[in-house]
């Protein structure tokens, strides 16, 4: 592989890793909102996860 191919491969890998981190962060936020949000019971809101 040439140097240009290595740079493109590295850029694509970095982009994929960034997208994966972004979606994981969004998924964590949505899960916390569902579990601790307005539809959650009082006990769930007082749990350690929601603090």
PyMOL commands that set and color helices and strands:
alter all, ss='L'
color gray80, all
select helices_A, chain A and resi 3-36+42-45
alter helices_A, ss='H'
color red, helices_A
deselect
rebuild
show_as cartoon
